[in-house]
């Protein structure tokens, strides 16, 4: 198994195409074609984590946060980032980051928080726009079924809880090939009319290369006519944050104590309690002040997130409880999830959970 094989498994879980534009995800250090000797999973890649990888003979670190976030102009070892990169290169250790790609995955960071809190009826809090594309192509009627089947197999035609979705219109196509053409149907130099089917299917944007490859490999024509457009339809399964419901409603203080226990945090900074029980909870792992309006719009009673500033708490306006549980605490279960996921996909060697606590914040 090579590093790219591990990356492929991670990409199936959380395609990098859905990472935020500001992020730096993917293979940050190393050669994707290197044979894997072991995988170490961590939340952050620090020097101690690289040491741990060396000790365990792991030449691939799968990290949630990217160690290289901004551009590096020098590698002198002056900063902790430079020291990590130098040590990783020196010991031939690759570093892969998944970060906001996993934030936006339906089975990702926020789903993990929901499961930790036992929330039911999970839905995406802030759906990501521009994630659905549409292909329209024109194929001889006799070949339409084979092309549809191939496109469905490649992942096209999935809408919410439905699959094999398409729209089809019968019509006539015309073409006239020049001297350099080699038409499969008809003769070059002669105008040909063919009974055709216009086929429209939607697909997730990260599948575009696969969908086009399938189209070209299956379509009988020498020149394939097709159109691809980006839709503004809301995607139910790609986006950041989630909202769900407790099995039983709780009073604010009881709910906060419940969250503190389940999320294993030492303290919670929160806004004023509400005068009614907490039932509907929004969650967003990491820095989530931007999600406050969305949480309100989703009629959430409480938002679990991190890195809230002083003035952010005023925006609760007695309509919602804002609970800051800490950045590390909101994402700490992610690495265990990734270990479990990769262990099910890769069985020929152990996927190791880092024992290093990378939380830079300490409590008195």
N, C-alpha and C positions, 0 to 999 in steps of 0.2 A: 504494500500500500504506500502510495506517495502522498505528499501534503495536499495536493489538489483533490485527492479522493476524500479526505476529511473535510475540506472546504466545500465540496459538492454536497455532502450531508448537511452541513450548516446552511448552505444556500437553499436547500429544499425546505428547511425549517423557517428561515428568515431571509428571503432574497435581498441582496444588497441594493437592488434597484429601488427599494422603498426606504432606504436610509435618508435622513434629512440632508439637505444640500450643504449645510454647514459642517457636516460630520466628516470623519476620515476613517472609513471602515475598509475591511478587506485584509489582504496580506500586506503588512507594513514592513516586515523584515524577513528575508529568506528567499529560498528558491522553491517554487511550487512543485517542481519535479523531483525534489529530494525525497528519498525513502524515509518513511516515518519510523522512528525507534520507540516513540512514546509521546503521549499527549498530556499536558498539564493544563487544567482549567482554573482560571482566576478571575477576580473582578477587576483587578488592576495589575499591570505588569511593573513591579518594582525590582530593584536589584536583588532583594532577598528572594523574590519569586524566581528570578533567573537562576539564582543559586540552588533553589529547590529543584528546578528543572534539571540542572546539571547533576545534582545528587541522585535524582530518580532516572537519569539517562533518557530524559524526554527532549526531543529536538523540535517540538512544536508546542508553543504556548497559545492556548485559545483564551483571549482576554475579552471581557465585556467592554471596558473602556479602552480607547486607543491611547497608547503611550506617546505616539506622535500625533499631535492634534494640529499644531501650527507648523509652518515650514521650519526646517532646520538648516541654518546657514553654516554651522560649524559642528564638528564632532571632536571636541577637545576634552570632554569629561567634566566640564564646568558645572553642568546642571544634572539633576537626577535623570532627566530624560536622555541626555547624551550618554550618561554612564550606562544606562540600561541598554541602549542601542549598541554601544561599543562592546559590552560584555556578551550580548546575544550574538553579534556577528563573530566575535572572537571564538565562541564555542559552537558556532554553526547551529544556532537555535532560531527557528522561525517564530514570528509573532503575528497572530491573526486577531483582528478585532471585529466584533459583530454589532455592538452598541445600538444605535437608533434603528438599525434594521430589525433587531429583536424587539425594540420598543414598539414598532409599528406592526409586528406580527401578531396575528390573532391568538396564537398559543405562546406568546412571548412574555415580556416582563410584567405587564399589567394583568395578564391572565394569571400569572403566578401569584401576584398579590391577592387577587380575587379568591383564588383557591385557598390561600393561606387564611383568609378571613371567612371562608365558607359562603361566599356570595353566590347567589343563584341568578339565572336569567341575564347572563353577561352580554353586553353589547359594547361596541366601540364608542368611545366618548367623542373623539375628534377624527372623523374619517379623513383619510388622505385623498386629495383631489387628483385627477388626472391619472388614475391607476388602471382605468379600464379603456381598452382600445377596441376598435371594430375593423374587421377585415371584410371587404366585399370583393368578390371575384366572379368570373364568368367562365363557365365550363360546359362542354357538350353535354346534353341531357343524359346520354348513355354513361357518362363518367361521373355524374353528380353524386351518386350514392357513395362511390368509392372515395371521392375527395372529401365529402362530409365526414365519413367514418374516420379517415386518416386525421383530419383536423380535430375531431373530437378526442381521438386517442392522444393527440399532442397537447391537449389541455384547453382547446377552444370550446366555446359553447357552455361554459359553466356560469350560471347566474344565481347567486345566493344558494338556495337549497335545491336548485335544479341543474341538470346537466344535459348534454346533447341538444342544446338550444340553437336554433338557426331560423333564418327567414329565407324563403326561396320563391323566386319569380321566374316563370317560363317566358321566353322571348326568342328573338332571332338575332344572331350576331353575324356581321359581315366582315370580310377581310380580303385583301388582294396582296399577295406576296410578290416581291420584286425578284430579280434574277438571282440574288444571293440567298433567297429564302429557301426553307425546306419544310413546307407545311406537312403536318401529320395527316390532316384531312383536307382534301382539295388539291389543286394544282397551282404551282407558282405561275404568275402572269394571268390568272383567271379569277374574277370576282366570285367569291364563295359565300353562300348563305348557309348557316348552320343553326339547327335547333339547340338553343343553349339554356342554361339555368343560371340565374344570378343568385349567388349564395352569400348571405351575410351572417357572420358569427362574431361574437365578442370574445376577448381574451384578456388576461392580466398582462400588464405591460412588460413584465420581466420575461414573458414567454415569446416575445416578438421574433427573436432570431429562430427559435424552434418552430414557430408557426410558419414563418416564411420558408424555411428549409423544407418543411413538410409539404407546403403548397407547391414549391418548384419540383420536388421529387415525385409528386403524385399527379400533378396536372399534365395532361397529354400534349398540350400545345408547345410549340417551339418558343413562342413569346407569350408569356402569361400576363394578362391584363388584371390588375388588382388595385385596390385603394385601401389605405389604412388611415383611420382618423382617431383622435383622442376624444373620449366622451367625458361629459361632466357628471355622469350618474354617480350617486353615492355608492361607495364600495362598503359592504357590510362587514368585511373581514380584514380590512387593512386600514390602520390608523392608530393614533397614539391615545393612550388613556382608555379606561373602561368604566362602565357603570353597572352595578348589580345590586341585588337586594339581600338583606339578612333574612334568615329563616324566621326570626322573631325580632320585632322592634325592641330597641333599648333606649333608656334615658341617656342623655348626652354623656354624663360622667361615667356611667356603666359601660357605654360603648367605647369611650376613650380608653378605659382600663382594659377592655377586651382587646382593642387594637394594640395597645402597648404590650400585652402578653403575647399575642399571636405573632406580632412583627418583631418581637425580641429587641425592643428598643428601651434605652434607659430613661428617656424622657420624651414628652410630646409637648410642643408649643402649639397652643390652639386659641381660636377666637372664642367669643362669648357663646355660652350654651343656648340652645333653642328651648322654646316653651312646649315643644312637642317631641315625641319619641323619634329616634333615628331608625330609619328602615332602608332607605335608598342611599347607597354609598358610591361615590366616584373615586377612582384611584388613578394616580399617574406617578410612576416611579421616577426618581431623580427630581430635577428642578421643574416645578410645575405651576408656578404662579400664573402663567399664560392660560392655564386651563380653568381658572376660576369662572369666567363668563360661561364657558361650555358646561361646567358642572351645574351652574345655576339654571341654564337653559334645559338641562336634562332632568330638572326637578330633584337633584340630589340633595339629601339632608346634610351630607358631610363629604368633604374632599380630603382624601389621604394623599399627601405628596411631601415635598421637601424643599428646602432652600427659600422659604418665604421670608420676605423682608418686612420690616416694621409696618410700612404703609399698606402692604398687601392684606394684612389682617383687617384693616378698616373696610376693605371691599366686601367683606362678608355681609355687612349691612343687615345683620340679624335675619338673613334669609338662608344662610348655610353655615355650618361649622367648618372651619379650616383647620386641619390637623397636620402639622409639620413633624414628621417622625424621624427626620434625618436622612441625608442622601444615601449613605452607605446602607442604613437600615432598610430603606425602601427597595434596595436592589440586591441585598445580600443572598437571597435564596436563588438568584439567577444562576450562579455557578453550579449549585447542586443540580438544578434542572438540566443544565447543559451536560453535566457528567452523566446523568441518567439517560438523556437522549442519545448521546454519542455511544454509550455503553451498549445500547440496544442495537445500534447500527453497525458497530465495530466490535467484533468478538475475538479477534486474533491477538489482541494485547489490551492491557488495562488502560482505562481512561482515569487519570489521577486527579483528585480534588485537591487543590492547593490548601495547605494548612496555615498559610500566612494570612493574618488579619491585616488587610490593607487600609482599614479605616484611619484617615489622618486626624480625625477629631477624637479627643479624649474628654471624659467627663470626670469632674471632681466629686 
